[in-house]
Amino acid sequence: MSNVLTMRGLLERVHDGAPAPVNVVDFSDGSGPDRVVAYVERELPPGGIPAYLAARSSGARSFVLWADEHRRERVATLVTLSATGGVATFQALGAQGELIGTLVREKALRGRGLRTRWTVTQPGGPDAVGFKGRILWWCMWWLSVPFQLLILVFSVFDSVPGNEGGVARGPRRIRWRAGGQMPLEFRSRGDKLHVHAPGLDWRLGATLVVLLRSFNAGSWDARKK
C-alpha cells in the first residue's frame, strides 16, 4: 500500500482575533487516520515578501516544513539553486542541512518537451522523471479552449446567482518513472501525492507536494501578506 501526502489549508486565530491561513501536510499510510506531519511557511529573503514575490516570478521558491505549529524544529527546507529560462532547480534539505533530494522543474515549451517536466532525485538514487498530464488529455483540453472561452464570456454577463462559469484547468496528473517503476504519482483529484516506492524519504515527498501546489492556480505562497 502506498503512503499518501496531502497539503491542505487551515485557519488559525492570531493575537488581534483575525483569522490567518496556515498550511499543513497530512500523511497517511492506510493504517489509521491522516496525521499532520508538517506545517508550511515561506522562507522570506532579505527584503521580505516583495523580494520573495519578485524572485518567485522567475520560478524561484523557498519554504520551510516545521514539525509543529510553534516552529520549534524543522522537518525540511526547500531552497532554489537556480531559476532561469523556464528551468528551476531546487534542493530539499533536512533539519541539519543534509541533502534529502533534488527537484527540477522544466516548464512546458521551455525545457525538453511540450509538457512541464519534473525530475526528482534522492542522493545516490536514479532520476525519477514525470510529465504534467497526458498528451491525449492536453490535446482534448486545447481543442476545448474556444468553447471554454465562450462559457467564460457568458458567465461574466450572466447575473444569475450560482451560475458561475470559468475555464477548466489543464491536466495536472503526474506519474514519475525510474528504472521501469513508478515511485511517485500526483493525482489532481484531491491534490494527493502517492509515494509507491517504500525507500523514498517521506520528507522529500512532503516537500514535493508543497512545491507542486506552489505552481497551481491560486498558489498558497503567492500571498502579499
Secondary structure, DSSP 8 states (H G I E B T S, - for coil): --EEEEEEEEEEE-TTS-EEEEEEEEEE-SSSS-EEEEEEEE---TTHHHHHHHHHTTT---EEEESSTT--SEEEEEEEEEEETTEEEEEEE-TTS-EEEEEEEE-TTTSSSSS-EEEEE-TTS-EEEEEES-HHHHHHHHHHHHHHHHHHHHHHH---TT-----------EEEEBTTB--EEEETTTTEEEE--TTS-HHHHHHHHHHHHTTSTT-GGG---
